[in-house]
Amino acid sequence: MSRYLLQRLLSLALVLLVAVSLSFALVHLLPGDPVELMLDGNLGGLQATPEQEAALRHELGLDRPIAEQYLAFLGNALTGDFGRSIASGQPAVLAIAEAAPASLALLALALPLSLLAGVAVAVAATLTRRRVLSGALAGLAVLGVSMPGYWLGILLIEGLSFRLPLFPATGNEGVRSLVLPAVTLAVPSAGMIAQVLRGSLRHALAEPYVTTALAKGASPVRVNLRHALRNAALPAVTVVGMLTGGLIGGATVAEIVFGRAGLGRLLVTAIAHRDMTVVQAMVVFVGAAYIVLNLLIDLLYSWLDPRVTAGRPAGRTT
């Protein structure tokens, strides 16, 4: 297990290095002079003076050789120093730290909702013996996957904020303001989880150990939940990891639709103002979040199937 963990940490460290390098390349891949772009986006259309351009170029280190800039950027990234926001003047890391709690609270509610709904639909679809009900549940999963997040958010605001004033339409005030954006994020993810898990459960329920458990008198519910679900969860765990990463991006849409402050709105605002220091820090932050998430998924996967850490294919038994 320790060797497997070390291998995963080394590979994820390489991925983080790539993310940091891409963040550095953002400034240099932009068409035109990045300093002029940043100043034009933050001076309200006024022409920047040569002194302002020179000061910003020196502050960003863009007046040094490219190799020296890259090494300095790597060193600063290791210490969490990405410079100051061009728009607000505060450190870019501080801007992210202030916006992160609102987005993390949204994700902390959306992920359990998507898991509970997805697992419930998948288990119900495999437990029922009525083909019509099973097909309806499968169709419900497809509908959830195909529903655009911004459209679902607008529907929820119209139905549960304007027509039935149960939840606030916008803002960051209290748990009630989290419900609608969390549901908006959870529905597509729940549909995908339900689709994958339903197929895995159908395959697992056809295995001989299920027949043996039923022959011993175990109820279908017990067999489904206790025996089949753990084996069927392996593909679903991988999908959950991918979807959780997608929730980070989906939070941007939800925060815009519901007028919430968070990482998504911070990123959109930084791009609109060409605040590249904040954009660079966001790229590294999201990359690091993906890395930590993938590490947790790998550890969970190895716990569900110890053959992963032993280096054997998950589908082979010995």
Summary of the structure (lengths in Angstrom):
residues: 318
radius of gyration: 24.1
end to end distance: 18.9
largest distance: 83.7
contacts: 1013
relative contact order: 0.14
helix: 77%
strand: 1%
